[in-house]
Amino acid sequence: METSLKDLKEFIQIADVGLTNTVEEGDYDGLVECMGHLMAVRDRTEATDVMFEPLKQTIELLKVSRIRLCALDLKI
């Protein structure tokens, strides 16, 4: 999971930089680059959701069991 989170963090940083670039009118290459980042985000969405599903299930189990966790209790 730790490797997956590091990969996700790196992906987000790259996508963030790519998506914050301003595309000027007539800048076809810039537009294609921006669209490439959008497609990468779309393609990565399902894998990211699947990666976090076990964590969501654990959180729900803790809620049902009335166990509360503080952010300080979590070692991320």
PDB file of N, CA, C and O in Angstrom:
ATOM      1  N   MET A   1       0.832  -1.199   0.000  1.00  0.00           N
ATOM      2  CA  MET A   1       0.000   0.000   0.000  1.00  0.00           C
ATOM      3  C   MET A   1       0.868   1.251   0.000  1.00  0.00           C
ATOM      4  O   MET A   1       0.533   2.244  -0.645  1.00  0.00           O
ATOM      5  N   GLU A   2       1.988   1.201   0.726  1.00  0.00           N
ATOM      6  CA  GLU A   2       2.856   2.379   0.813  1.00  0.00           C
ATOM      7  C   GLU A   2       3.412   2.755  -0.562  1.00  0.00           C
ATOM      8  O   GLU A   2       3.467   3.934  -0.911  1.00  0.00           O
ATOM      9  N   THR A   3       3.821   1.760  -1.334  1.00  0.00           N
ATOM     10  CA  THR A   3       4.323   2.019  -2.685  1.00  0.00           C
ATOM     11  C   THR A   3       3.211   2.606  -3.546  1.00  0.00           C
ATOM     12  O   THR A   3       3.443   3.541  -4.312  1.00  0.00           O
ATOM     13  N   SER A   4       2.015   2.063  -3.422  1.00  0.00           N
ATOM     14  CA  SER A   4       0.878   2.570  -4.191  1.00  0.00           C
ATOM     15  C   SER A   4       0.588   4.024  -3.846  1.00  0.00           C
ATOM     16  O   SER A   4       0.272   4.821  -4.730  1.00  0.00           O
ATOM     17  N   LEU A   5       0.694   4.374  -2.569  1.00  0.00           N
ATOM     18  CA  LEU A   5       0.447   5.758  -2.160  1.00  0.00           C
ATOM     19  C   LEU A   5       1.530   6.688  -2.684  1.00  0.00           C
ATOM     20  O   LEU A   5       1.248   7.820  -3.075  1.00  0.00           O
ATOM     21  N   LYS A   6       2.765   6.212  -2.693  1.00  0.00           N
ATOM     22  CA  LYS A   6       3.855   7.028  -3.238  1.00  0.00           C
ATOM     23  C   LYS A   6       3.644   7.240  -4.737  1.00  0.00           C
ATOM     24  O   LYS A   6       3.834   8.344  -5.245  1.00  0.00           O
ATOM     25  N   ASP A   7       3.253   6.179  -5.438  1.00  0.00           N
ATOM     26  CA  ASP A   7       2.964   6.293  -6.870  1.00  0.00           C
ATOM     27  C   ASP A   7       1.818   7.266  -7.114  1.00  0.00           C
ATOM     28  O   ASP A   7       1.877   8.085  -8.030  1.00  0.00           O
ATOM     29  N   LEU A   8       0.778   7.174  -6.295  1.00  0.00           N
ATOM     30  CA  LEU A   8      -0.370   8.066  -6.438  1.00  0.00           C
ATOM     31  C   LEU A   8       0.036   9.515  -6.186  1.00  0.00           C
ATOM     32  O   LEU A   8      -0.379  10.416  -6.915  1.00  0.00           O
ATOM     33  N   LYS A   9       0.842   9.736  -5.162  1.00  0.00           N
ATOM     34  CA  LYS A   9       1.301  11.086  -4.852  1.00  0.00           C
ATOM     35  C   LYS A   9       2.089  11.665  -6.026  1.00  0.00           C
ATOM     36  O   LYS A   9       1.885  12.818  -6.406  1.00  0.00           O
ATOM     37  N   GLU A  10       2.982  10.869  -6.594  1.00  0.00           N
ATOM     38  CA  GLU A  10       3.771  11.319  -7.739  1.00  0.00           C
ATOM     39  C   GLU A  10       2.869  11.617  -8.939  1.00  0.00           C
ATOM     40  O   GLU A  10       3.051  12.620  -9.629  1.00  0.00           O
ATOM     41  N   PHE A  11       1.901  10.740  -9.176  1.00  0.00           N
ATOM     42  CA  PHE A  11       0.948  10.941 -10.272  1.00  0.00           C
ATOM     43  C   PHE A  11       0.178  12.251 -10.090  1.00  0.00           C
ATOM     44  O   PHE A  11       0.018  13.018 -11.038  1.00  0.00           O
ATOM     45  N   ILE A  12      -0.291  12.498  -8.879  1.00  0.00           N
ATOM     46  CA  ILE A  12      -1.054  13.710  -8.592  1.00  0.00           C
ATOM     47  C   ILE A  12      -0.195  14.952  -8.809  1.00  0.00           C
ATOM     48  O   ILE A  12      -0.666  15.945  -9.364  1.00  0.00           O
ATOM     49  N   GLN A  13       1.048  14.898  -8.378  1.00  0.00           N
ATOM     50  CA  GLN A  13       1.935  16.044  -8.554  1.00  0.00           C
ATOM     51  C   GLN A  13       2.152  16.345 -10.038  1.00  0.00           C
ATOM     52  O   GLN A  13       2.109  17.504 -10.451  1.00  0.00           O
ATOM     53  N   ILE A  14       2.384  15.312 -10.830  1.00  0.00           N
ATOM     54  CA  ILE A  14       2.598  15.492 -12.264  1.00  0.00           C
ATOM     55  C   ILE A  14       1.325  16.025 -12.934  1.00  0.00           C
ATOM     56  O   ILE A  14       1.375  16.966 -13.726  1.00  0.00           O
ATOM     57  N   ALA A  15       0.197  15.416 -12.606  1.00  0.00           N
ATOM     58  CA  ALA A  15      -1.077  15.854 -13.195  1.00  0.00           C
ATOM     59  C   ALA A  15      -1.396  17.285 -12.777  1.00  0.00           C
ATOM     60  O   ALA A  15      -1.881  18.077 -13.586  1.00  0.00           O
ATOM     61  N   ASP A  16      -1.128  17.614 -11.527  1.00  0.00           N
ATOM     62  CA  ASP A  16      -1.412  18.963 -11.030  1.00  0.00           C
ATOM     63  C   ASP A  16      -0.622  20.007 -11.814  1.00  0.00           C
ATOM     64  O   ASP A  16      -1.167  21.034 -12.215  1.00  0.00           O
ATOM     65  N   VAL A  17       0.647  19.742 -12.025  1.00  0.00           N
ATOM     66  CA  VAL A  17       1.475  20.676 -12.798  1.00  0.00           C
ATOM     67  C   VAL A  17       0.949  20.771 -14.229  1.00  0.00           C
ATOM     68  O   VAL A  17       0.820  21.868 -14.774  1.00  0.00           O
ATOM     69  N   GLY A  18       0.649  19.633 -14.830  1.00  0.00           N
ATOM     70  CA  GLY A  18       0.165  19.621 -16.206  1.00  0.00           C
ATOM     71  C   GLY A  18      -1.174  20.303 -16.384  1.00  0.00           C
ATOM     72  O   GLY A  18      -1.434  20.915 -17.420  1.00  0.00           O
ATOM     73  N   LEU A  19      -2.030  20.199 -15.370  1.00  0.00           N
ATOM     74  CA  LEU A  19      -3.365  20.774 -15.485  1.00  0.00           C
ATOM     75  C   LEU A  19      -3.429  22.242 -15.068  1.00  0.00           C
ATOM     76  O   LEU A  19      -4.430  22.911 -15.323  1.00  0.00           O
ATOM     77  N   THR A  20      -2.380  22.745 -14.434  1.00  0.00           N
ATOM     78  CA  THR A  20      -2.377  24.157 -14.058  1.00  0.00           C
ATOM     79  C   THR A  20      -1.720  25.032 -15.125  1.00  0.00           C
ATOM     80  O   THR A  20      -1.740  26.258 -15.017  1.00  0.00           O
ATOM     81  N   ASN A  21      -1.140  24.414 -16.148  1.00  0.00           N
ATOM     82  CA  ASN A  21      -0.575  25.186 -17.250  1.00  0.00           C
ATOM     83  C   ASN A  21      -1.693  25.868 -18.024  1.00  0.00           C
ATOM     84  O   ASN A  21      -2.725  25.264 -18.312  1.00  0.00           O
ATOM     85  N   THR A  22      -1.477  27.109 -18.348  1.00  0.00           N
ATOM     86  CA  THR A  22      -2.445  27.855 -19.139  1.00  0.00           C
ATOM     87  C   THR A  22      -2.270  27.501 -20.608  1.00  0.00           C
ATOM     88  O   THR A  22      -1.156  27.505 -21.131  1.00  0.00           O
ATOM     89  N   VAL A  23      -3.368  27.199 -21.258  1.00  0.00           N
ATOM     90  CA  VAL A  23      -3.343  26.890 -22.689  1.00  0.00           C
ATOM     91  C   VAL A  23      -3.860  28.119 -23.429  1.00  0.00           C
ATOM     92  O   VAL A  23      -5.021  28.509 -23.301  1.00  0.00           O
ATOM     93  N   GLU A  24      -2.977  28.701 -24.191  1.00  0.00           N
ATOM     94  CA  GLU A  24      -3.341  29.890 -24.957  1.00  0.00           C
ATOM     95  C   GLU A  24      -4.117  29.485 -26.209  1.00  0.00           C
ATOM     96  O   GLU A  24      -3.969  28.371 -26.711  1.00  0.00           O
ATOM     97  N   GLU A  25      -4.930  30.388 -26.696  1.00  0.00           N
ATOM     98  CA  GLU A  25      -5.693  30.129 -27.914  1.00  0.00           C
ATOM     99  C   GLU A  25      -4.728  29.831 -29.060  1.00  0.00           C
ATOM    100  O   GLU A  25      -3.768  30.566 -29.288  1.00  0.00           O
ATOM    101  N   GLY A  26      -4.999  28.749 -29.770  1.00  0.00           N
ATOM    102  CA  GLY A  26      -4.162  28.343 -30.894  1.00  0.00           C
ATOM    103  C   GLY A  26      -2.991  27.457 -30.509  1.00  0.00           C
ATOM    104  O   GLY A  26      -2.251  27.007 -31.384  1.00  0.00           O
ATOM    105  N   ASP A  27      -2.802  27.194 -29.216  1.00  0.00           N
ATOM    106  CA  ASP A  27      -1.690  26.350 -28.751  1.00  0.00           C
ATOM    107  C   ASP A  27      -2.128  24.891 -28.776  1.00  0.00           C
ATOM    108  O   ASP A  27      -2.528  24.329 -27.757  1.00  0.00           O
ATOM    109  N   TYR A  28      -2.045  24.296 -29.946  1.00  0.00           N
ATOM    110  CA  TYR A  28      -2.503  22.925 -30.135  1.00  0.00           C
ATOM    111  C   TYR A  28      -1.712  21.950 -29.274  1.00  0.00           C
ATOM    112  O   TYR A  28      -2.296  21.076 -28.633  1.00  0.00           O
ATOM    113  N   ASP A  29      -0.383  22.092 -29.252  1.00  0.00           N
ATOM    114  CA  ASP A  29       0.441  21.175 -28.464  1.00  0.00           C
ATOM    115  C   ASP A  29       0.115  21.271 -26.977  1.00  0.00           C
ATOM    116  O   ASP A  29       0.051  20.256 -26.283  1.00  0.00           O
ATOM    117  N   GLY A  30      -0.091  22.496 -26.491  1.00  0.00           N
ATOM    118  CA  GLY A  30      -0.462  22.677 -25.086  1.00  0.00           C
ATOM    119  C   GLY A  30      -1.809  22.054 -24.770  1.00  0.00           C
ATOM    120  O   GLY A  30      -2.000  21.469 -23.703  1.00  0.00           O
ATOM    121  N   LEU A  31      -2.742  22.184 -25.705  1.00  0.00           N
ATOM    122  CA  LEU A  31      -4.069  21.590 -25.526  1.00  0.00           C
ATOM    123  C   LEU A  31      -3.988  20.072 -25.483  1.00  0.00           C
ATOM    124  O   LEU A  31      -4.625  19.433 -24.646  1.00  0.00           O
ATOM    125  N   VAL A  32      -3.202  19.500 -26.387  1.00  0.00           N
ATOM    126  CA  VAL A  32      -3.042  18.040 -26.420  1.00  0.00           C
ATOM    127  C   VAL A  32      -2.383  17.556 -25.134  1.00  0.00           C
ATOM    128  O   VAL A  32      -2.765  16.515 -24.599  1.00  0.00           O
ATOM    129  N   GLU A  33      -1.405  18.291 -24.637  1.00  0.00           N
ATOM    130  CA  GLU A  33      -0.745  17.907 -23.389  1.00  0.00           C
ATOM    131  C   GLU A  33      -1.731  17.940 -22.226  1.00  0.00           C
ATOM    132  O   GLU A  33      -1.764  17.017 -21.412  1.00  0.00           O
ATOM    133  N   CYS A  34      -2.527  18.992 -22.146  1.00  0.00           N
ATOM    134  CA  CYS A  34      -3.532  19.115 -21.087  1.00  0.00           C
ATOM    135  C   CYS A  34      -4.558  17.984 -21.174  1.00  0.00           C
ATOM    136  O   CYS A  34      -4.925  17.390 -20.160  1.00  0.00           O
ATOM    137  N   MET A  35      -5.011  17.697 -22.378  1.00  0.00           N
ATOM    138  CA  MET A  35      -5.979  16.612 -22.567  1.00  0.00           C
ATOM    139  C   MET A  35      -5.363  15.269 -22.181  1.00  0.00           C
ATOM    140  O   MET A  35      -6.057  14.393 -21.665  1.00  0.00           O
ATOM    141  N   GLY A  36      -4.080  15.108 -22.425  1.00  0.00           N
ATOM    142  CA  GLY A  36      -3.393  13.882 -22.012  1.00  0.00           C
ATOM    143  C   GLY A  36      -3.431  13.701 -20.507  1.00  0.00           C
ATOM    144  O   GLY A  36      -3.624  12.588 -20.017  1.00  0.00           O
ATOM    145  N   HIS A  37      -3.247  14.795 -19.765  1.00  0.00           N
ATOM    146  CA  HIS A  37      -3.333  14.719 -18.305  1.00  0.00           C
ATOM    147  C   HIS A  37      -4.753  14.382 -17.851  1.00  0.00           C
ATOM    148  O   HIS A  37      -4.940  13.600 -16.919  1.00  0.00           O
ATOM    149  N   LEU A  38      -5.746  14.969 -18.507  1.00  0.00           N
ATOM    150  CA  LEU A  38      -7.141  14.662 -18.169  1.00  0.00           C
ATOM    151  C   LEU A  38      -7.452  13.186 -18.418  1.00  0.00           C
ATOM    152  O   LEU A  38      -8.121  12.541 -17.611  1.00  0.00           O
ATOM    153  N   MET A  39      -6.967  12.665 -19.530  1.00  0.00           N
ATOM    154  CA  MET A  39      -7.194  11.248 -19.834  1.00  0.00           C
ATOM    155  C   MET A  39      -6.491  10.354 -18.816  1.00  0.00           C
ATOM    156  O   MET A  39      -7.033   9.323 -18.417  1.00  0.00           O
ATOM    157  N   ALA A  40      -5.292  10.742 -18.397  1.00  0.00           N
ATOM    158  CA  ALA A  40      -4.556   9.956 -17.407  1.00  0.00           C
ATOM    159  C   ALA A  40      -5.310   9.920 -16.081  1.00  0.00           C
ATOM    160  O   ALA A  40      -5.369   8.882 -15.423  1.00  0.00           O
ATOM    161  N   VAL A  41      -5.888  11.062 -15.690  1.00  0.00           N
ATOM    162  CA  VAL A  41      -6.679  11.112 -14.452  1.00  0.00           C
ATOM    163  C   VAL A  41      -7.894  10.196 -14.580  1.00  0.00           C
ATOM    164  O   VAL A  41      -8.197   9.423 -13.671  1.00  0.00           O
ATOM    165  N   ARG A  42      -8.584  10.288 -15.713  1.00  0.00           N
ATOM    166  CA  ARG A  42      -9.758   9.441 -15.936  1.00  0.00           C
ATOM    167  C   ARG A  42      -9.375   7.960 -15.877  1.00  0.00           C
ATOM    168  O   ARG A  42     -10.069   7.155 -15.254  1.00  0.00           O
ATOM    169  N   ASP A  43      -8.272   7.612 -16.527  1.00  0.00           N
ATOM    170  CA  ASP A  43      -7.845   6.213 -16.565  1.00  0.00           C
ATOM    171  C   ASP A  43      -7.402   5.705 -15.200  1.00  0.00           C
ATOM    172  O   ASP A  43      -7.528   4.515 -14.910  1.00  0.00           O
ATOM    173  N   ARG A  44      -6.893   6.583 -14.375  1.00  0.00           N
ATOM    174  CA  ARG A  44      -6.371   6.178 -13.068  1.00  0.00           C
ATOM    175  C   ARG A  44      -7.461   6.123 -11.999  1.00  0.00           C
ATOM    176  O   ARG A  44      -7.252   5.525 -10.943  1.00  0.00           O
ATOM    177  N   THR A  45      -8.603   6.726 -12.247  1.00  0.00           N
ATOM    178  CA  THR A  45      -9.654   6.852 -11.240  1.00  0.00           C
ATOM    179  C   THR A  45     -10.109   5.507 -10.687  1.00  0.00           C
ATOM    180  O   THR A  45     -10.190   5.341  -9.470  1.00  0.00           O
ATOM    181  N   GLU A  46     -10.405   4.551 -11.550  1.00  0.00           N
ATOM    182  CA  GLU A  46     -10.909   3.261 -11.074  1.00  0.00           C
ATOM    183  C   GLU A  46      -9.874   2.537 -10.227  1.00  0.00           C
ATOM    184  O   GLU A  46     -10.206   1.983  -9.178  1.00  0.00           O
ATOM    185  N   ALA A  47      -8.618   2.537 -10.675  1.00  0.00           N
ATOM    186  CA  ALA A  47      -7.557   1.865  -9.911  1.00  0.00           C
ATOM    187  C   ALA A  47      -7.384   2.509  -8.538  1.00  0.00           C
ATOM    188  O   ALA A  47      -7.137   1.823  -7.546  1.00  0.00           O
ATOM    189  N   THR A  48      -7.515   3.821  -8.494  1.00  0.00           N
ATOM    190  CA  THR A  48      -7.389   4.528  -7.221  1.00  0.00           C
ATOM    191  C   THR A  48      -8.558   4.188  -6.302  1.00  0.00           C
ATOM    192  O   THR A  48      -8.367   3.968  -5.106  1.00  0.00           O
ATOM    193  N   ASP A  49      -9.752   4.146  -6.851  1.00  0.00           N
ATOM    194  CA  ASP A  49     -10.920   3.767  -6.049  1.00  0.00           C
ATOM    195  C   ASP A  49     -10.761   2.364  -5.480  1.00  0.00           C
ATOM    196  O   ASP A  49     -11.072   2.126  -4.313  1.00  0.00           O
ATOM    197  N   VAL A  50     -10.283   1.447  -6.288  1.00  0.00           N
ATOM    198  CA  VAL A  50     -10.081   0.061  -5.848  1.00  0.00           C
ATOM    199  C   VAL A  50      -9.023   0.010  -4.745  1.00  0.00           C
ATOM    200  O   VAL A  50      -9.152  -0.751  -3.785  1.00  0.00           O
ATOM    201  N   MET A  51      -7.981   0.824  -4.892  1.00  0.00           N
ATOM    202  CA  MET A  51      -6.897   0.839  -3.910  1.00  0.00           C
ATOM    203  C   MET A  51      -7.410   1.273  -2.534  1.00  0.00           C
ATOM    204  O   MET A  51      -6.944   0.767  -1.514  1.00  0.00           O
ATOM    205  N   PHE A  52      -8.361   2.201  -2.500  1.00  0.00           N
ATOM    206  CA  PHE A  52      -8.857   2.717  -1.232  1.00  0.00           C
ATOM    207  C   PHE A  52     -10.059   1.945  -0.682  1.00  0.00           C
ATOM    208  O   PHE A  52     -10.482   2.204   0.444  1.00  0.00           O
ATOM    209  N   GLU A  53     -10.610   1.019  -1.438  1.00  0.00           N
ATOM    210  CA  GLU A  53     -11.794   0.275  -0.985  1.00  0.00           C
ATOM    211  C   GLU A  53     -11.558  -0.463   0.336  1.00  0.00           C
ATOM    212  O   GLU A  53     -12.408  -0.373   1.222  1.00  0.00           O
ATOM    213  N   PRO A  54     -10.436  -1.195   0.514  1.00  0.00           N
ATOM    214  CA  PRO A  54     -10.229  -1.869   1.808  1.00  0.00           C
ATOM    215  C   PRO A  54     -10.170  -0.883   2.976  1.00  0.00           C
ATOM    216  O   PRO A  54     -10.643  -1.190   4.070  1.00  0.00           O
ATOM    217  N   LEU A  55      -9.600   0.283   2.750  1.00  0.00           N
ATOM    218  CA  LEU A  55      -9.546   1.293   3.800  1.00  0.00           C
ATOM    219  C   LEU A  55     -10.944   1.798   4.138  1.00  0.00           C
ATOM    220  O   LEU A  55     -11.264   1.993   5.311  1.00  0.00           O
ATOM    221  N   LYS A  56     -11.774   2.010   3.132  1.00  0.00           N
ATOM    222  CA  LYS A  56     -13.156   2.435   3.359  1.00  0.00           C
ATOM    223  C   LYS A  56     -13.913   1.377   4.163  1.00  0.00           C
ATOM    224  O   LYS A  56     -14.676   1.709   5.070  1.00  0.00           O
ATOM    225  N   GLN A  57     -13.702   0.112   3.829  1.00  0.00           N
ATOM    226  CA  GLN A  57     -14.379  -0.969   4.545  1.00  0.00           C
ATOM    227  C   GLN A  57     -13.930  -1.031   6.003  1.00  0.00           C
ATOM    228  O   GLN A  57     -14.742  -1.273   6.896  1.00  0.00           O
ATOM    229  N   THR A  58     -12.639  -0.813   6.239  1.00  0.00           N
ATOM    230  CA  THR A  58     -12.123  -0.813   7.606  1.00  0.00           C
ATOM    231  C   THR A  58     -12.724   0.330   8.409  1.00  0.00           C
ATOM    232  O   THR A  58     -13.097   0.149   9.568  1.00  0.00           O
ATOM    233  N   ILE A  59     -12.819   1.489   7.805  1.00  0.00           N
ATOM    234  CA  ILE A  59     -13.401   2.644   8.479  1.00  0.00           C
ATOM    235  C   ILE A  59     -14.862   2.380   8.826  1.00  0.00           C
ATOM    236  O   ILE A  59     -15.309   2.708   9.926  1.00  0.00           O
ATOM    237  N   GLU A  60     -15.604   1.792   7.900  1.00  0.00           N
ATOM    238  CA  GLU A  60     -17.008   1.464   8.169  1.00  0.00           C
ATOM    239  C   GLU A  60     -17.125   0.460   9.310  1.00  0.00           C
ATOM    240  O   GLU A  60     -18.005   0.593  10.160  1.00  0.00           O
ATOM    241  N   LEU A  61     -16.249  -0.543   9.338  1.00  0.00           N
ATOM    242  CA  LEU A  61     -16.266  -1.525  10.416  1.00  0.00           C
ATOM    243  C   LEU A  61     -15.976  -0.852  11.758  1.00  0.00           C
ATOM    244  O   LEU A  61     -16.612  -1.166  12.765  1.00  0.00           O
ATOM    245  N   LEU A  62     -15.026   0.063  11.768  1.00  0.00           N
ATOM    246  CA  LEU A  62     -14.723   0.785  13.003  1.00  0.00           C
ATOM    247  C   LEU A  62     -15.910   1.639  13.447  1.00  0.00           C
ATOM    248  O   LEU A  62     -16.186   1.736  14.642  1.00  0.00           O
ATOM    249  N   LYS A  63     -16.608   2.251  12.508  1.00  0.00           N
ATOM    250  CA  LYS A  63     -17.788   3.049  12.851  1.00  0.00           C
ATOM    251  C   LYS A  63     -18.881   2.171  13.448  1.00  0.00           C
ATOM    252  O   LYS A  63     -19.494   2.528  14.453  1.00  0.00           O
ATOM    253  N   VAL A  64     -19.119   1.021  12.822  1.00  0.00           N
ATOM    254  CA  VAL A  64     -20.144   0.099  13.318  1.00  0.00           C
ATOM    255  C   VAL A  64     -19.783  -0.377  14.725  1.00  0.00           C
ATOM    256  O   VAL A  64     -20.657  -0.561  15.572  1.00  0.00           O
ATOM    257  N   SER A  65     -18.496  -0.572  14.960  1.00  0.00           N
ATOM    258  CA  SER A  65     -18.040  -1.026  16.271  1.00  0.00           C
ATOM    259  C   SER A  65     -17.893   0.120  17.264  1.00  0.00           C
ATOM    260  O   SER A  65     -17.492  -0.082  18.411  1.00  0.00           O
ATOM    261  N   ARG A  66     -18.220   1.317  16.811  1.00  0.00           N
ATOM    262  CA  ARG A  66     -18.134   2.524  17.630  1.00  0.00           C
ATOM    263  C   ARG A  66     -16.724   2.786  18.140  1.00  0.00           C
ATOM    264  O   ARG A  66     -16.533   3.242  19.267  1.00  0.00           O
ATOM    265  N   ILE A  67     -15.760   2.497  17.313  1.00  0.00           N
ATOM    266  CA  ILE A  67     -14.359   2.771  17.630  1.00  0.00           C
ATOM    267  C   ILE A  67     -13.968   4.040  16.881  1.00  0.00           C
ATOM    268  O   ILE A  67     -14.120   4.137  15.664  1.00  0.00           O
ATOM    269  N   ARG A  68     -13.460   5.006  17.639  1.00  0.00           N
ATOM    270  CA  ARG A  68     -13.086   6.286  17.039  1.00  0.00           C
ATOM    271  C   ARG A  68     -11.574   6.381  16.971  1.00  0.00           C
ATOM    272  O   ARG A  68     -10.865   5.997  17.901  1.00  0.00           O
ATOM    273  N   LEU A  69     -11.101   6.894  15.863  1.00  0.00           N
ATOM    274  CA  LEU A  69      -9.675   7.116  15.701  1.00  0.00           C
ATOM    275  C   LEU A  69      -9.414   8.594  15.483  1.00  0.00           C
ATOM    276  O   LEU A  69     -10.140   9.274  14.758  1.00  0.00           O
ATOM    277  N   CYS A  70      -8.398   9.058  16.105  1.00  0.00           N
ATOM    278  CA  CYS A  70      -7.945  10.427  15.908  1.00  0.00           C
ATOM    279  C   CYS A  70      -6.856  10.398  14.837  1.00  0.00           C
ATOM    280  O   CYS A  70      -6.139   9.405  14.709  1.00  0.00           O
ATOM    281  N   ALA A  71      -6.730  11.458  14.084  1.00  0.00           N
ATOM    282  CA  ALA A  71      -5.694  11.530  13.049  1.00  0.00           C
ATOM    283  C   ALA A  71      -4.309  11.297  13.644  1.00  0.00           C
ATOM    284  O   ALA A  71      -3.416  10.789  12.966  1.00  0.00           O
ATOM    285  N   LEU A  72      -4.133  11.661  14.889  1.00  0.00           N
ATOM    286  CA  LEU A  72      -2.841  11.446  15.535  1.00  0.00           C
ATOM    287  C   LEU A  72      -2.569   9.968  15.811  1.00  0.00           C
ATOM    288  O   LEU A  72      -1.415   9.565  15.954  1.00  0.00           O
ATOM    289  N   ASP A  73      -3.623   9.164  15.884  1.00  0.00           N
ATOM    290  CA  ASP A  73      -3.469   7.734  16.106  1.00  0.00           C
ATOM    291  C   ASP A  73      -2.978   7.016  14.854  1.00  0.00           C
ATOM    292  O   ASP A  73      -2.412   5.926  14.941  1.00  0.00           O
ATOM    293  N   LEU A  74      -3.191   7.619  13.702  1.00  0.00           N
ATOM    294  CA  LEU A  74      -2.845   7.005  12.438  1.00  0.00           C
ATOM    295  C   LEU A  74      -1.404   7.329  12.071  1.00  0.00           C
ATOM    296  O   LEU A  74      -0.975   8.479  12.158  1.00  0.00           O
ATOM    297  N   LYS A  75      -0.678   6.330  11.670  1.00  0.00           N
ATOM    298  CA  LYS A  75       0.704   6.549  11.220  1.00  0.00           C
ATOM    299  C   LYS A  75       0.710   6.401   9.717  1.00  0.00           C
ATOM    300  O   LYS A  75       0.686   5.292   9.183  1.00  0.00           O
ATOM    301  N   ILE A  76       0.742   7.530   9.045  1.00  0.00           N
ATOM    302  CA  ILE A  76       0.694   7.534   7.592  1.00  0.00           C
ATOM    303  C   ILE A  76       2.060   7.908   7.067  1.00  0.00           C
ATOM    304  O   ILE A  76       2.258   7.975   5.853  1.00  0.00           O
TER     305      ILE A  76
END
